[in-house]
Amino acid sequence: MSDYPSRHKARFPERVGRGTPNFMSALLAFIVVALTSVSAAPASQAATYVPISGAGSSWSANAIDQWRRNVEQYGMRVNYASTGSSDGRNQFKAGTIDFASTEIPYGLKDGGVVDTPPSRGYAYMPIVAGGTAFMYNLRIGGQQVTNLRLSGDVLTKVFTGVITMWNDPAIAADNPALSLPARKIVPVVRSDGSGSTAQFTTWMASQHASLWDSYCQSAGRSTPCGVTSNYPTVAGKGFVAQPNSQGVAGYVAQRANEGTITYVEYSYALKTGYPVAKILNKAGYYVEPTASNVAVALLSAKINTQKGTAAYLTQDLSGVFASTDQRTYPLSSYSYIVVPTNSQNGFTTAKGATLGAFSYYFLCEGQQQAEALGYSPLPINLVKAGLEQVRQIPGVEAKSIDIKDCNNPTFSSDGTNTLAKKAPMPSECDKKGVTQCNTGTGGAKQSTTSTKKTTSDGKSTQTGGKTTTGDDSTSGTTDSGTTGTDQPGNEDGSGDTGDGVTPGDEFTDDGLAPDGFVSDSQTSSYGAAVAANYGGGPIVCEPDTGVCTNVVAEPMTLESAGSQGPSSGAWIAMAVIVIGVLTPALTTALSPGKRRGAKAS
C-alpha cells in the first residue's frame, strides 16, 4: 500500500498530504483489507486444488460429468473419460489415472480371466444409484411406441436370440393393448468391458440361468456362464455391438434404427427423449426405473459391511431381484468410485486434497441432483460409509460433516429412506394380465402410444393416441379422430400431460438431435419434453455428456472442519456496517468546506 499516494495523486491532488485524520486512514485500511480478503478467498482456495483425472463407467458418467462441472466454481478441475468400467479399473491398476468409476469390483472371473486387484492401496466408495433400463426404438403405423412392457423371461429371450420378432406371441402377452409389428428385433449390446453388461448378466445368471447358459455355450463360453462384463455375441443372431453407454443409446436413438433395443442407465433414455420398457417384478407389476422405484429396490440390497476388507461396501443384489414390493425395479444397483489409499503411481497428497473435496461434494450436495439427472440418490447408510472412506485418501482435508446438512432426498429424522417411503404404488394398469397404461416412459413420459387392437369382427379400434390437444384434467383429441384418455402411471401418481409430445418426431433426417441437442426448449416440443424431466424451464443439454445447465442443488460448505475465523459473508457484513455508520464522518473529514481553516463558500 506504500504506493497509494503516488498512484492516486492525479485524481486527488488537493487531498494528498493534507493530514487526513489517523482514524480515517485506519478505517480506509480496514475496509480495503476486509474486502480484499473476501475477494481473494476464492482465488486462494482455488490455488489449493490441483487437477485430477479419472476414467471408467459410462453408466454413471452423466452424473459425474454434471458434478465435475459444478465444482469448477470452487476452483476444482476434475477430468473424466467415459471409457467403460473395465477400462477404468485397468487404468487405475496401471496408475495412469487418479480414480476409477465402476459398477463391479475387482476379482471378477470374466471369460476365464480373473480381473486381479491392483497392487496399490485402494477403497470403494459409493457414488450414485440407478436402474439399468431397456431403451428401445419401435413404431406402430409411424407412431413411436412409448409404453412397452417386458417380463423377465421374455427380456432374457430377446437378449439371447430366442425371440427375434417384435410380434412374437410372448411379447404380445406382455402387451395386450399393442398390435406389434412384424419387425425383426435388433438387440444392441456393449462391445467393451462394461459395468452395465455385468449388472444385466448378474440378473440373467441369477433369474434365468438356463437361458443364459445356453446362449453362452453357443457363443463358445464355458458354463455356468455367470457374470460377465464382456457380452458374448453369436454370429448370425443379428446383434449389434457398440462402445460405451453413449454408443448404444446413440445407436438406438437414430430414427433409422427402428426395431432396436439396448440396456443402458435410465439417464440416457431421459437425455435422448426415448422410452424404456417397464420390467415385470416378483410382485407381478411392470415397473419403470424411476428414482423412487430404485430406492425401494435397494432397501433389499445387502451391503458388505466388513471394514478393512477388499470387498467393503460392495453389493449383493440377490435380495433386489427377489423383492416382492410392488414398486421394486428389479435391475437396480449403485456405482462406485475406486480411490487410492496411499501415495504412489503419481498420486500425491495435493491430488488427494482435490479428490477428497470432490468426494465430499458428490456424497452430499451432488445427491440432490441425482433424480433430475436420471439416477437415484444414495441412501443414508451408503453416504455415511462413503464419508468414512473419504478419510482414507492421502492428503484429504478431513471434515466433520453433520449428516443432516447433506440435504439428501432419501434422508429422514427416523433413519428411514424418505424417497422409498413416499414412493407411489404402481397403477392397476401396470399389473400383469391387465391392459397396460397408455402413458409413456423414460424420456417419452409425456407421450401416449397408439394402442390399436383388432376386435372380434376384424375391425381396428383406437384406445389411445398421440394427443394434439388436452391436458391432465380433460381428454384430448387424437390424431386418429378418437378420444385419448389420460391414465395414471407417472412416478408421482399423476396422469400424463396430454400435450401430445412424442419425442423422436423432431429428429432430423440423419437420425441425430437438432444442433446443440436442445437449442430452444421454449418452442421445440422435443426440448419441452426433455426440460420437463429436468424440472422445467429453458435448458441446454450437451449430446456427449448430458450436462443440463438448469439443474441446481443447494450449496454445502467446502471449508474444512478445522477452519477458523469469520466467513466471507461475515467480512462483507462487517464492512457494510462500518461504511454505513462512518461514511458521514469520512465525508466531513474529506470535505474542503469542513477542513480546519477552510473558508465557507
N, C-alpha and C positions, 0 to 999 in steps of 0.2 A: 504494500500500500504506500510505500515511500514515494512513488512517482505520481501520487494522486494530484498534488498541486500543479505540477508541470503539465499533466495531461488535461487538466480542466481549466487552465489559466485563460485560455482564449475565450471560453464561454462565460466565466465569471471573473473578469479582471479586477472589478472593484471590490470583490469579496475576499480574494485570496490574500492572506497576510494581515487581515484586519482584526484579528483577535476573536474569532468565533469562540464562544464560551467552552470551557473544557468539558462540561457535562454534555453539551451538544455534540462535541467530537466523539465522546464515548458512546452517545446514543446512535450516531451515524455508524460507528464501527460495529456496534451490537447488531443493528439491523442488517448491515451488509454481510457480516459473518453468519448470522442466523439464516438469511435467505440463501447465501452461498452454500451453506451446509445442506440445506434442503435440496437445492438443485444438483448438488454434486453427489448426493447419496446414491441415486440410481447408477451414475457412471462408475462410482467406486464399487458398488455391488456388482455391476456387470463385469468389472475387471477381475473379480474373483473367480469367474467361471471360464473354463477353457472348453473348446469344442469336444464333443464325444460322438462316437459313431456306433450304430447298431444295425442289425440285419436279421432277416428271418420271416416270420409268419406274415402272410398276406391276409389271413383270416382276421387278424387284429390290426392290420395296417391302417384302416380308415380311422380308428380311434387314435393310434399312435401319431399319425400324421397331423390330426387336428390338435392334439395336445402339444406336440413339439413346436407347432406354430404359435400356440397360445403362450408358451413360456419365453418366446423371443422378447416379450415385454419386460422380462426380468433379466435380460442380458444373456440368456442361455442359448446355446446353439447345439441342437441335437439332430444329427444326421441319421436318417434311417432308410435302408434299402429293403424293399419288399421282395425278397428273393426266395421265399419258401422256408418252412420250419427246418427242414433237413439241412439246407444250406446255412441257415443261421447258426444251428448247433455246430456244424463243421467249422465255420469261420471262427466261432468263439473258441472252439477246441484248438484251432491253429493260432489263436492270438491275434488275428487280423482285425477284430472289432472289439469294442469295449463291453457290449452286452448283446444278447440274442433274445429273440422272441419266438416262442414255440408253443404248440398245443400238446406236445408229447415230450416226456422226459428222456434223458439218455438211457441206454440199456435195451432199447427195442431190438428184437431179433427180426430183421426185415429181409425177407427173401434169402434166408440162410446166413446173412451177415449181421453180426451184432454191432450196434451203434455204441461203441465203448465211450465211457465218460472221459472228460478231459483230465489231464494231469494237474492243471491249475485248480486252485480252490474256487468253488462256485456254490451258489444257492439259488433256489427257485423262489420267485416272488409272483403271486397272482397279479394280473393286470386288468382284465376285464372279462365279463361273462357274455355268453350269447348263444344263439342257436344256429346249427348248420342247417341251412334252408335248401329247398329244391326249386330253383328258379327255372321257369320254362317259357317257351315261345310257341303258342298254339292258337290257331284261329278257327272259328266256325263261320262259314259264309262271309269271310273277310273281316269278321269282328274278333277282337282279342278275347280269349278265354281268361278269366281272372279268378275263378272260384273252383279250380280243380282240387279233388280230394284223392289221396292215395293211402291204402293200407300198407302195413309193413311188408307183407308177403309180396304184394304187387310191386312196391318200390324196389325190393331186392331183385325180383324177376326182371324188372326193366334194366337195372344196372348189372345184371349178369347175362343179358341177352336172351332170356327165356321168353319174355314178352317183347315183341318187336313192332307192334302196330298200335296206334292210339285208339282204334275202335275195338280192341281186344275185349272180350266179354268180362274179364276180370276188372279192367278199368271201368267199364260201363257199370258194373255192380257197385263200385265206389261212387259213381257219379250218375244217379238216376235222373237228374234234370238235364243232362247234356246229351246231345246226339253227336258223338265224337266222330271226327273224320277218319277215313281210311287212309291215313298218312303214316309213313314209317317213323318210328321213334329213333332219334339220334342222341344217345347219351354222350355228354361232354364231360370228360374226366381230366384230372390233373396229369400233366406229363412230367412233373418234377416231384421230388420228395416233399410231401405236404402234410401238415397237421390236419387239414380238412379231410384228406383221404384217411388218415389214421383214425379220426373221430368217426367217420362214416363206417369204415371197416370194423372198428371196435363194436359198433352197434350190430352190423350184419353178422359178425362172428359170434356174438352173444345171443342174438334173437333168431337168426336164420342160418345157422351153421351149415346145414346140409346143402342148401343152395349155394352158399358162398364157397364151400369146399369143392363142390362140383365144378364151379366156374374156374376156381384157381387151378384145379387139376388140368382142365382143358387148356389153360394158359401156361402149363409146364411148371407150376409151383407145387411144392410138396404140401401134403395135407396132414393134420389140420392147418388150414391157411392162416387163421388167426388175424392179428392186427398187422397192417402194412401201411407205410407212408407212400409207397410206390404202387400205383394202381396197375394191376396186371391187365393187359389187353390181349384179345384173341383175334387173329386175322379173320376177316370176313364177317365179324359181328356188327360192323358199321359204327363203332365208337369213334369219337374224335377226341384227341388229347391236346390240351393247351396248357401253357405255363402260368402259374400264379392265379390267384382269385380274379385279378383284373382280366386275365386272358380268358378264363372260362365264362365269366359274366359278360365280357365284351362280345364273345362269340355268340352267345345265346341272344344278346340284345340286338344283334343285327337283324333288321327286318327280313332279309332274305333267308335267314336260317330258321325258318319255321319248322316246327317238329322237334326242336332241341330241348333238352332238359339237363341241368347240371346241379352239383352240390356246391354251395358257397355260403359264406356267412351272410346272415339276413341283411346286414348293412348294404351289401351290393345290390340287392333287389330294390331297396328303398332308393338307392342312389340312381339306378338306371330307370326307375319307373316301371319295372316289370313285376308280375305276380309270383307268388310261391305256392306250392302245393300244401294244403293242410294235411298233416300226417295223423293217422289213427293211433291213439294211445291205448293203454291197457284198460282204461275205463270205458272204452267204446265211443270216444269222441274224436273228431277230426280237429286238430289244433294247429294254430299258426305260431311261429316262434317270436311272439311279442316279448317285450322286456318283462312283463308280469308273469307270463307263462313260463319263461325261462327261470325266473326267480322261484316260482313254485316248484319246478322240476329239481332245482339244485338243493332244495330242502332235503331231498333223498340221497344226495351225493355223500360219499364217505371220503373224508379228507385225512390223509396221513398226518398224524399229529405227533410223530416221534421226532422230537427236536434233535438236531445233531446228526441225523441220518441223511443219506443222499436223496431219499425219496420224500423228505419232509415237504408237506403242502401239495404233493401230487394227488390226483383224484381217482377215485374208483366210482364209475358211473353205473354199475350194475343196478343199484337201487333206483336210479333215474329211469332206466329202461323198464323197470317193473312197477313203477309208481302207479297207483290206482286213483290218484287225484284227477278229477275230470279236466283240470286246467293244464296238466303237465304236457310240455312239449318234449317228446322222448329223446330228441337228439340235442340236448342242452349240455353245455360244458363251459369251462373257462380256460383262458390262455395265461401263460406265464412269461415272465422275462427271466433270463438267466444272468445273474450278476456275479462279478468276481468278488472273492472274499480275501484276496491278498494282492499285493502289488508285484505283478510280473507280466511278461508278454507285452510290455509297453504301457501297462495300465498304471497310472500314477495317482498319488493322493489328490492332486489337483483335479484330475478327471473324476475321481471318486466324489469330490465335493459337488461337481455338476450332476453326476448320475444320482447322487443322494437327493439333491434338491428336486430333480425331475421326478424321482420316485415319490417323494412326499406330495408333489403336485398331483400326479395321476391317481394316487391312492385316495386322496380326499377330494379336492376341487374337481379334478377331471371326471370323477364318477358321476357328478351331476349331469354331465353331458351324454352319458352312455346311451340312454334311451333315445335321445334325439338323433344320435349317430347310428342307430340300428343295433345296439347292444343292450346288455342288462347290467346295471351297476353291481359291483361285488357286495356280497353280504358282509355284515359286521365282523364275523369271525375271520374271514379272509383278509379284511382290511387291517384288523388288529395284528394278525400274523404277519402281514406284509410290512407293517410299520416296524415290527421287531427285526425282520430280515434286512431292512434298510441299514440298520446299525452295524451290519457285518461288512458293509462296503468300506474299503480303506479310504480315509480322508473325508468321510461324510461328516457334516456338521449335525450331530445328533440332536433331535428335537423332542421335547416332551409335549406331544400334541394331545389336547383334550379331544377324545373321540367324538364328542358332541359337536365340535366345531367343523367336522368334516362335511356336514350338510348332505350326507348321502341319503338318497330317497328310500333306501332299504332299512335305515336305522329307526329304532323306536326306543322309548324310555324303558319298556319292559323287556327289551332284548329280542323281541320277535321281529321277523322280516316284514316291514310295513308294506313293501311292494307286493310280496306274496300274499299277505293277509288281505289286502284290498283287491287282489286280482279277481275280476269278474268271472263267473261261471260261463262256460260256453253256451251258446244259444241251442235250443232244441233242434234247430235245423242243421246243427253240426253233429248230431248223433248218427251213429251208424244205422243204416236202413231207412233213414228219413230223407225226403227230398231236400237237397242241400240249399244252404243260404245262397242268395244271388249277389251278395256283397263281395267286392274284390279283396285281394290280399296284397301284402308287400307294398311295392311302390305303386300298385294299381288299386289301392284300397278304396279310392273314391269311385271306382267304376263298377258298373253292373255288367254281367255277362249274358249274352243271348242264350236263352235256355230252351231251344226248340225241342219239342218231343212229338213223336208220331202217335196219334191216337189209334184206337181200335179200328176206325174206319179208314185208316191210311192217310188222314189229313194231318198237316203240320200245324201245331199251335205254338204260340209265343207266350211264355210266362214271365218274361223279363226282357230287358233290352237296354240299349245304350240310351240313357235319358238325355233329352235335349232341353227339357225344362223341368222345374220342380225343385223341391228342397226336402229337408228331413221330415217335415210335417205333412207334405202333400205328395200325391202320386205325380209322376212326370209323364210326359208324352214321349213314347219311344220312337225310334226310327222306323219301326215296322207299322206304326199306326195304332198299336195296342197300348195298354197302360202298364207301366213298370212300377212296382210297389217296393218301397224301401223295406229292408229286412234288418232285424238286429244282427249283430255279429262282430262289430268292431271291438277292439280290446277294451274300450271304455264302456261297453254296453250300449252304445248308441247305434243308430242306423247309419247307412251310408248317406252321403250328402246329396245325392241325386243331381249332381252338377253335370253329369254326362261326360266327364273327363275320362278318356281311355288312353292313358299314357302309352306311347308307341306309335299312335297315329301321326304324331308330329315329327317323327324321324324323317330325315332326308332320304333321298333315293338310294344313297350309298349305305344306308343302314346305320349311320352314325348320328349322334345327337347334334343339335344345332351348335354352331361355334360357341365356345365358352361354356358348353354344357347347358347352363340356364342363362340365356342372355337377357331375358326380360320376364321375370316371374310375375309381373303385374298383368301382363297382357297375354302371355303364352299359356295355354291350358296345360301344357307339359310342365312349364315352370311352376304354375299354381299347384299342381298335384305334388310336385317334389317339395315345394315350400311348405305345404301343409304338414308334411312329415317332419319338418324341422321347426315347427312352432309358428308358421305363418310369416308373412312379410316378405320383402324383397331379399333374395339371396343370390350368391354366386358360388356355384359348386364346380370345382376343377375335376375334369374327367379322369385324371390319373391318380388322384388322391382322395377325392370325395370330400375335400375340405369345404365347409359351408360357413360363410362369414357371419351369419346371424345367430349362430349357436353361442349362447352366453351363459357363463357359470358365475356363481357368487364367488368373490375372491377369498382366498385364505392366505394369511400372512406367511411370508417365506423367511422372516427373520429367525435366527437360531434361538433356542430356548434360553441361552445364557446372555443374550444381548441386553444391554442396559441403556438407560438414558431416554430422553424424550423421543417420540416418534416424529416423523416429518410433519404429520398433521399438527402435533403439539407445537413444533417450532413455528409453523405458519400462523397458528392461532396466537402465539405469544407476540410475534412480530406485528400482526394486525392490531392487537390490543395496544401495544406500545405506540405504534404510529398514530392510532385513533386518539389516544389520550394526550400525547405530547406534540402532535403536529401544530396546535396553536402556538405553543411556546417556541417551537422551532421557527415558525413563520415570523413571530415577533422578533426573534433574535436575528434573523437574517434580513429583516425589512430595513431599507435605508432610512425610512422616516422614523423608525423607533430606536435606531442606534444612538448611544450616548453622544450628545453634542450635535446631532443632526438637526437641521432647521426644518420646521414644518412647511409643507408646500402651500 
